[in-house]
Amino acid sequence: MRLAETGLTAAFGGAAGWIAGSAIGLENWLGLLGALNGLVSGFFGIYDWRRWQGWLAALLDSTWGVVGTTQALLLHAVNVFVPRSDYLESESYRRNRHVYDRGVRLRGTFALAGGNVISNGGGHVGLRGASPASDRRRRFVTAHEELHVWQSRTLGPLFQLIYAVWLVSGAVIGLVVWPFAKGSLRSSIETVAYYNNPFEYWAYRRDGYWPPGGANAQLAWGARQRSRSKVDRPQ
């Protein structure tokens, strides 16, 4: 059964990518990426074929969202060599996403979403436990990081482009406004460039965690100071 799904998903992804790529003269490249994603995603059975969201996810991952899919394939490849990256089938099977408990990360306990892959989803708490902290982290993965997966799929290359432009321009603005705001230079730049990024703001709000603990309350969008317990924070 797994072998059949792997082959059929690879064929579906390859065909969808080839058809989409033929419109811009990149049929071989998109066909290859679609097939590779189909091999990996079909093997792990992430697409929920019983619902339209699963079919849409498979189609977008091989066509409009192929830039994110390329990031996802790179994360898979790197996580092979990351000690104890720990792929979680329980958080991935029929969930239209791949989740690694550990794996590649850019900073501390922060998760990293690239295409349909969520790396370091467990932070330092982990997603396997039955504790309130693990439950909170699983909620964070579904509410916050999975939203990034769908942002990448539906907006395609615009997601990566807007995210990168905001990051760079936000860093410049954060540097300019730092002398007029309380807090460190790092918090000023990080808040404007990262936390105020529309995609991150949307994800943090969806997770019910705004303003985040690391954001500068003077600069974060609509921030209100409020106390949070450790359980309320994605660890």
Residue frames relative to the residue before (quaternion, step in Angstrom):
aa qw qx qy qz dx dy dz
M 1.0000 0.0000 0.0000 0.0000 0.00 0.00 0.00
R 0.6704 0.4828 -0.3033 0.4750 3.58 0.89 -0.91
L 0.6419 0.5246 -0.3271 0.4536 3.59 0.97 -0.82
A 0.6542 0.5111 -0.3130 0.4613 3.58 0.97 -0.85
E 0.6662 0.4927 -0.3098 0.4663 3.59 0.92 -0.86
T 0.6190 0.5473 -0.3445 0.4457 3.57 1.01 -0.77
G 0.6970 0.4774 -0.2742 0.4594 3.56 0.86 -0.99
L 0.6849 0.4866 -0.2907 0.4579 3.58 0.89 -0.89
T 0.6596 0.4928 -0.3157 0.4716 3.60 0.99 -0.77
A 0.6268 0.5206 -0.3346 0.4735 3.58 1.06 -0.70
A 0.6554 0.5019 -0.3112 0.4709 3.58 0.98 -0.82
F 0.6412 0.5199 -0.3153 0.4681 3.58 0.99 -0.86
G 0.6910 0.4815 -0.2817 0.4598 3.58 0.86 -0.98
G 0.6576 0.5146 -0.3097 0.4548 3.54 0.96 -0.85
A 0.6703 0.4922 -0.2998 0.4675 3.58 0.94 -0.87
A 0.6549 0.5074 -0.3139 0.4637 3.59 0.94 -0.89
G 0.6665 0.5013 -0.3009 0.4625 3.57 0.95 -0.87
W 0.6486 0.5196 -0.3192 0.4554 3.57 0.98 -0.84
I 0.6622 0.5010 -0.3097 0.4632 3.59 0.91 -0.89
A 0.6755 0.4804 -0.2969 0.4742 3.59 0.89 -0.90
G 0.6881 0.5002 -0.2842 0.4423 3.57 0.92 -0.88
S 0.5865 0.5958 -0.3751 0.4004 3.58 1.12 -0.57
A 0.6061 0.5708 -0.3544 0.4258 3.59 1.16 -0.47
I 0.7801 0.2674 -0.1470 0.5461 3.58 1.19 -0.50
G 0.5850 -0.6284 0.3491 0.3756 3.57 1.23 0.38
L 0.6194 0.5294 -0.3444 0.4664 3.58 1.22 0.44
E 0.1865 0.8426 -0.4921 0.1145 3.56 1.13 0.61
N 0.6605 0.5079 -0.3219 0.4496 3.61 0.95 -0.79
W 0.6735 0.5032 -0.2924 0.4558 3.56 0.94 -0.91
L 0.7061 0.4401 -0.2714 0.4838 3.59 0.80 -0.96
G 0.6096 0.5502 -0.3506 0.4502 3.56 1.10 -0.65
L 0.6534 0.5102 -0.3035 0.4697 3.56 1.01 -0.85
L 0.6728 0.4914 -0.2997 0.4648 3.59 0.88 -0.93
G 0.6466 0.5193 -0.3180 0.4595 3.57 1.00 -0.82
A 0.6624 0.4995 -0.3013 0.4701 3.56 1.00 -0.82
L 0.6477 0.5147 -0.3213 0.4609 3.60 0.96 -0.82
N 0.6467 0.4965 -0.3211 0.4819 3.56 0.97 -0.83
G 0.6419 0.5334 -0.3205 0.4480 3.56 1.00 -0.80
L 0.6232 0.5413 -0.3369 0.4529 3.56 1.03 -0.75
V 0.7139 0.4469 -0.2578 0.4735 3.56 0.82 -1.03
S 0.7223 0.4505 -0.2542 0.4590 3.56 0.78 -1.05
G 0.6366 0.5125 -0.3276 0.4740 3.57 1.10 -0.63
F 0.6280 0.5411 -0.3335 0.4489 3.57 1.01 -0.79
F 0.7469 0.3750 -0.2089 0.5078 3.58 0.94 -0.89
G 0.3883 -0.7758 0.4379 0.2356 3.58 1.29 -0.04
I 0.2437 0.8236 -0.4915 0.1439 3.58 0.98 0.74
Y 0.6672 0.5257 -0.3261 0.4148 3.60 1.02 -0.65
D 0.3238 -0.7368 0.5669 0.1760 3.53 -0.96 0.95
W 0.1893 -0.8374 0.5071 0.0767 3.55 0.07 1.34
R 0.5725 0.6006 -0.3804 0.4084 3.60 1.22 -0.20
R 0.7613 0.3013 -0.1596 0.5515 3.59 1.21 -0.40
W 0.6166 -0.5808 0.3855 0.3659 3.53 -1.15 0.60
Q 0.5797 0.5934 -0.3836 0.4058 3.61 1.11 -0.58
G 0.6374 0.5350 -0.3298 0.4458 3.58 1.05 -0.71
W 0.6602 0.4909 -0.3009 0.4822 3.57 0.97 -0.84
L 0.6468 0.5117 -0.3201 0.4662 3.58 1.00 -0.83
A 0.6396 0.5281 -0.3261 0.4534 3.58 0.97 -0.86
A 0.6689 0.4989 -0.3019 0.4610 3.59 0.90 -0.90
L 0.6601 0.5073 -0.3070 0.4611 3.58 0.99 -0.83
L 0.7011 0.4694 -0.2801 0.4580 3.59 0.81 -0.98
D 0.6242 0.5561 -0.3459 0.4260 3.60 1.01 -0.74
S 0.7376 0.3989 -0.2217 0.4977 3.59 1.14 -0.57
T 0.7438 0.3647 -0.2044 0.5214 3.60 1.24 -0.14
W 0.8421 0.1868 -0.0874 0.4984 3.58 -0.30 -1.28
G 0.7533 0.3883 -0.2085 0.4881 3.60 1.02 -0.76
V 0.3010 0.8165 -0.4634 0.1671 3.58 1.22 0.34
V 0.5624 0.5744 -0.4050 0.4357 3.62 1.13 -0.43
G 0.6638 0.4769 -0.2936 0.4956 3.56 0.97 -0.85
T 0.6242 0.5400 -0.3390 0.4515 3.58 1.03 -0.74
T 0.6128 0.5332 -0.3453 0.4701 3.58 1.07 -0.69
Q 0.6297 0.5145 -0.3250 0.4828 3.59 1.01 -0.79
A 0.6461 0.5333 -0.3165 0.4449 3.57 0.98 -0.88
L 0.6623 0.5029 -0.3111 0.4601 3.59 0.90 -0.88
L 0.6321 0.5167 -0.3278 0.4754 3.59 1.07 -0.72
L 0.6419 0.5127 -0.3275 0.4668 3.60 0.98 -0.79
H 0.6119 0.5337 -0.3462 0.4700 3.59 1.00 -0.76
A 0.6849 0.5058 -0.2874 0.4388 3.56 0.84 -1.04
V 0.6871 0.4720 -0.2876 0.4715 3.59 0.90 -0.89
N 0.6632 0.5287 -0.3128 0.4276 3.59 0.93 -0.85
V 0.5044 0.6229 -0.4271 0.4185 3.58 1.24 -0.29
F 0.7623 0.3711 -0.1798 0.4988 3.56 1.04 -0.81
V 0.5520 0.5829 -0.4107 0.4322 3.61 1.26 0.01
P 0.4489 -0.7050 0.4707 0.2828 3.62 -0.62 1.05
R 0.8616 0.0240 -0.0522 0.5043 3.56 -0.97 0.95
S 0.1690 0.7915 -0.5654 0.1593 3.58 0.89 0.87
D 0.1650 -0.8722 0.4533 0.0812 3.58 1.28 -0.51
Y 0.1017 -0.7914 0.6028 0.0071 3.56 0.11 1.34
L 0.2232 -0.7995 0.5496 0.0944 3.58 -0.83 1.02
E 0.2596 -0.7818 0.5499 0.1378 3.57 -0.27 1.24
S 0.6132 0.5740 -0.3462 0.4178 3.59 1.09 -0.70
E 0.7295 0.3917 -0.2242 0.5139 3.60 1.15 -0.59
S 0.7024 0.4761 -0.2399 0.4716 3.56 1.32 -0.14
Y 0.6382 0.5746 -0.3379 0.3852 3.59 0.91 -0.91
R 0.8489 -0.0336 -0.0667 0.5232 3.55 -0.72 1.26
R 0.5344 0.6212 -0.4090 0.4016 3.59 1.18 0.53
N 0.4273 -0.7292 0.4337 0.3124 3.61 1.33 0.08
R 0.7047 0.3481 -0.2476 0.5665 3.57 1.14 0.67
H 0.3060 -0.6877 0.6170 0.2297 3.54 -1.34 0.34
V 0.0607 -0.8058 0.5887 0.0202 3.60 -0.90 0.87
Y 0.1370 -0.7468 0.6475 0.0646 3.53 -1.00 1.00
D 0.4754 -0.6738 0.4840 0.2928 3.56 -0.89 0.90
R 0.7642 0.1464 -0.0795 0.6231 3.57 1.02 -0.86
G 0.3072 0.7953 -0.4988 0.1558 3.57 -0.81 -0.98
V 0.8057 -0.2849 0.2149 0.4728 3.51 -1.38 -0.28
R 0.0944 0.7620 -0.6370 0.0684 3.54 -1.06 0.83
L 0.4181 -0.7040 0.5153 0.2531 3.54 -1.20 0.47
R 0.8133 0.0220 0.0197 0.5812 3.55 1.17 -0.53
G 0.8802 -0.1464 0.0994 0.4403 3.54 -0.97 0.95
T 0.8161 -0.1978 0.1887 0.5091 3.52 -0.74 -1.14
F 0.4273 0.7155 -0.4652 0.2984 3.60 1.24 0.00
A 0.3848 -0.6785 0.5732 0.2512 3.55 -1.09 0.76
L 0.2282 -0.7576 0.5978 0.1293 3.55 -1.28 0.38
A 0.1080 -0.7914 0.6006 0.0347 3.57 -0.66 1.14
G 0.0659 0.7671 -0.6345 0.0673 3.53 -0.91 1.01
G 0.8051 -0.0556 0.0016 0.5905 3.56 -0.35 1.19
N 0.7885 -0.2862 0.2194 0.4983 3.57 -0.81 -1.00
V 0.5850 0.5657 -0.3689 0.4491 3.60 1.25 0.33
I 0.1146 -0.7436 0.6554 0.0667 3.54 -1.06 0.87
S 0.1004 -0.8162 0.5690 0.0072 3.57 -0.44 1.25
N 0.8165 0.1634 -0.1764 0.5248 3.56 -1.11 0.77
G 0.1571 0.8410 -0.5030 0.1223 3.55 1.08 0.74
G 0.7111 0.4839 -0.2601 0.4388 3.57 1.06 -0.71
G 0.3145 -0.7519 0.5199 0.2560 3.58 1.22 -0.26
H 0.7182 -0.3820 0.2806 0.5094 3.61 -0.83 -0.87
V 0.5645 0.5913 -0.3846 0.4288 3.59 1.30 0.02
G 0.3190 -0.7472 0.5137 0.2759 3.56 0.89 -0.96
L 0.3954 -0.7414 0.5064 0.1936 3.54 -1.19 0.65
R 0.5869 0.6217 -0.3579 0.3755 3.57 1.26 -0.17
G 0.6195 0.6038 -0.3393 0.3696 3.58 1.12 -0.56
A 0.4259 -0.6830 0.5338 0.2594 3.52 -1.38 0.12
S 0.4247 0.7164 -0.4510 0.3210 3.57 1.24 0.33
P 0.6508 -0.4980 0.3831 0.4262 3.61 -1.21 0.29
A 0.6352 0.5340 -0.3373 0.4445 3.59 1.04 -0.75
S 0.6587 0.4871 -0.3090 0.4831 3.61 0.99 -0.78
D 0.6216 0.5288 -0.3375 0.4692 3.58 1.03 -0.75
R 0.6525 0.5091 -0.3091 0.4685 3.57 0.99 -0.86
R 0.6550 0.5094 -0.3167 0.4596 3.58 0.98 -0.78
R 0.6334 0.5163 -0.3361 0.4683 3.59 1.01 -0.72
R 0.6287 0.5201 -0.3334 0.4723 3.57 1.05 -0.73
F 0.6279 0.5396 -0.3207 0.4601 3.56 1.04 -0.81
V 0.6469 0.5220 -0.3229 0.4525 3.60 0.91 -0.90
T 0.7107 0.4553 -0.2633 0.4673 3.58 0.89 -0.92
A 0.7252 0.4425 -0.2557 0.4614 3.59 0.88 -0.90
H 0.7789 0.3572 -0.1684 0.4872 3.58 0.86 -0.99
E 0.7801 0.3786 -0.2143 0.4496 3.56 0.45 -1.21
E 0.6377 0.5160 -0.3474 0.4543 3.59 0.99 -0.70
L 0.5793 0.5618 -0.3793 0.4527 3.58 1.13 -0.53
H 0.6314 0.5200 -0.3359 0.4670 3.61 1.00 -0.76
V 0.5968 0.5584 -0.3592 0.4505 3.58 1.06 -0.73
W 0.7245 0.4261 -0.2471 0.4821 3.57 0.86 -0.93
Q 0.5680 0.5620 -0.3871 0.4601 3.60 1.13 -0.49
S 0.6675 0.4986 -0.2932 0.4689 3.56 0.95 -0.90
R 0.6562 0.5179 -0.3121 0.4514 3.58 0.98 -0.81
T 0.7709 0.4121 -0.2134 0.4363 3.56 0.68 -1.10
L 0.7275 0.3950 -0.2387 0.5076 3.58 1.08 -0.66
G 0.3178 -0.7858 0.4831 0.2194 3.57 1.26 -0.21
P 0.8378 -0.1590 0.1138 0.5097 3.59 -1.01 -0.78
L 0.5351 0.6218 -0.4106 0.3980 3.60 1.20 -0.35
F 0.5967 0.5738 -0.3644 0.4264 3.58 1.09 -0.67
Q 0.7043 0.4500 -0.2721 0.4768 3.59 0.76 -1.01
L 0.6487 0.5271 -0.3217 0.4449 3.59 1.00 -0.81
I 0.6924 0.4657 -0.2840 0.4722 3.59 0.79 -1.00
Y 0.6326 0.5396 -0.3323 0.4452 3.56 0.98 -0.85
A 0.6903 0.4829 -0.2819 0.4592 3.59 0.88 -0.96
V 0.6533 0.5066 -0.3182 0.4640 3.60 0.93 -0.87
W 0.6536 0.5015 -0.3192 0.4684 3.59 0.95 -0.85
L 0.6365 0.5484 -0.3331 0.4280 3.58 0.93 -0.86
V 0.7024 0.4592 -0.2684 0.4729 3.58 0.86 -0.97
S 0.7011 0.4532 -0.2801 0.4739 3.59 0.79 -0.98
G 0.6317 0.5376 -0.3310 0.4499 3.58 1.06 -0.70
A 0.6176 0.5391 -0.3413 0.4599 3.56 1.07 -0.70
V 0.6453 0.5087 -0.3129 0.4763 3.58 1.02 -0.80
I 0.6731 0.4875 -0.2989 0.4690 3.59 0.90 -0.90
G 0.6365 0.5352 -0.3249 0.4505 3.56 1.01 -0.81
L 0.6318 0.5231 -0.3179 0.4756 3.56 1.09 -0.72
V 0.6672 0.5151 -0.2963 0.4492 3.59 0.99 -0.88
V 0.7539 0.4003 -0.2234 0.4705 3.61 0.88 -0.93
W 0.4335 0.7386 -0.4421 0.2668 3.60 1.19 -0.27
P 0.6734 0.4974 -0.3347 0.4326 3.66 0.78 -0.83
F 0.7197 0.4439 -0.2451 0.4743 3.61 1.17 -0.50
A 0.6973 0.4174 -0.2612 0.5208 3.59 1.30 -0.01
K 0.5141 -0.6163 0.4895 0.3411 3.53 -1.16 0.53
G 0.6592 0.5158 -0.3723 0.4011 3.53 -1.21 0.47
S 0.6579 -0.5361 0.3780 0.3701 3.51 -1.35 0.18
L 0.6545 -0.4837 0.4011 0.4204 3.53 -1.31 0.26
R 0.6373 0.5405 -0.3300 0.4391 3.57 0.97 -0.86
S 0.6869 0.4795 -0.3027 0.4545 3.61 0.85 -0.90
S 0.6184 0.5463 -0.3400 0.4512 3.57 1.08 -0.69
I 0.6941 0.4606 -0.2740 0.4807 3.57 0.83 -0.99
E 0.6743 0.5127 -0.2984 0.4397 3.57 0.87 -0.96
T 0.6573 0.5167 -0.3198 0.4457 3.58 0.96 -0.81
V 0.7166 0.4363 -0.2658 0.4748 3.58 0.80 -0.96
A 0.7319 0.4499 -0.2474 0.4479 3.59 0.86 -0.95
Y 0.7970 0.2959 -0.1395 0.5078 3.58 0.95 -0.86
Y 0.7559 0.4069 -0.2515 0.4470 3.59 0.45 -1.15
N 0.7207 0.4287 -0.2551 0.4814 3.61 1.00 -0.75
N 0.3742 0.6949 -0.5057 0.3484 3.56 1.27 0.12
P 0.5304 -0.6705 0.4012 0.3289 3.63 -0.68 0.99
F 0.6539 0.5130 -0.3204 0.4546 3.59 1.01 -0.75
E 0.6729 0.4703 -0.2939 0.4896 3.59 1.03 -0.76
Y 0.6150 0.5459 -0.3415 0.4552 3.58 1.00 -0.81
W 0.6425 0.5221 -0.3040 0.4714 3.57 0.97 -0.93
A 0.6970 0.4850 -0.2753 0.4508 3.59 0.87 -0.99
Y 0.6620 0.4891 -0.3112 0.4751 3.60 0.93 -0.84
R 0.6529 0.4978 -0.3190 0.4733 3.59 0.97 -0.76
R 0.6359 0.5256 -0.3315 0.4577 3.60 0.98 -0.75
D 0.6840 0.4644 -0.2664 0.4955 3.55 1.14 -0.68
G 0.4498 -0.7067 0.4387 0.3252 3.59 1.27 -0.11
Y 0.6072 0.5459 -0.3433 0.4641 3.56 1.15 0.59
W 0.4372 0.6587 -0.4974 0.3571 3.54 0.34 1.30
P 0.5222 -0.2652 -0.8072 0.0738 1.50 -1.71 1.84
P 0.5495 -0.6111 0.4438 0.3571 3.61 -1.04 0.64
G 0.6525 -0.5583 0.3534 0.3710 3.55 -1.18 0.57
G 0.7112 0.4693 -0.2679 0.4496 3.59 1.06 -0.64
A 0.5715 0.6211 -0.3785 0.3799 3.58 1.26 -0.19
N 0.4768 -0.6250 0.5372 0.3057 3.55 -1.22 0.58
A 0.4066 -0.7626 0.4495 0.2262 3.58 -0.42 1.25
Q 0.6227 0.5458 -0.3495 0.4383 3.60 1.14 -0.47
L 0.7719 0.3783 -0.1729 0.4809 3.55 1.11 -0.69
A 0.5655 0.6097 -0.3918 0.3936 3.60 1.18 -0.43
W 0.5955 -0.5907 0.4097 0.3587 3.56 -1.06 0.79
G 0.8745 -0.0650 0.0358 0.4793 3.57 -0.84 1.00
A 0.2569 0.8161 -0.4896 0.1683 3.57 1.14 0.56
R 0.0524 -0.7498 0.6582 0.0433 3.49 -1.17 0.74
Q 0.4528 -0.6790 0.5028 0.2847 3.54 -0.86 0.92
R 0.1868 0.7581 -0.6113 0.1291 3.55 -0.87 0.94
S 0.4843 -0.6676 0.4800 0.2989 3.56 -1.10 0.61
R 0.1092 -0.7760 0.6192 0.0508 3.53 -1.18 0.65
S 0.3870 -0.6818 0.5605 0.2668 3.55 -1.04 0.70
K 0.6529 -0.5129 0.3744 0.4129 3.55 -1.25 0.34
V 0.6165 0.5482 -0.3516 0.4424 3.59 1.10 -0.65
D 0.6492 0.5344 -0.3167 0.4390 3.58 1.09 -0.64
R 0.6763 0.4954 -0.2897 0.4618 3.55 1.17 -0.42
P 0.4157 -0.6546 0.5552 0.3009 3.60 -1.01 0.76
Q 0.3257 -0.7998 0.4737 0.1729 3.58 -0.48 1.18
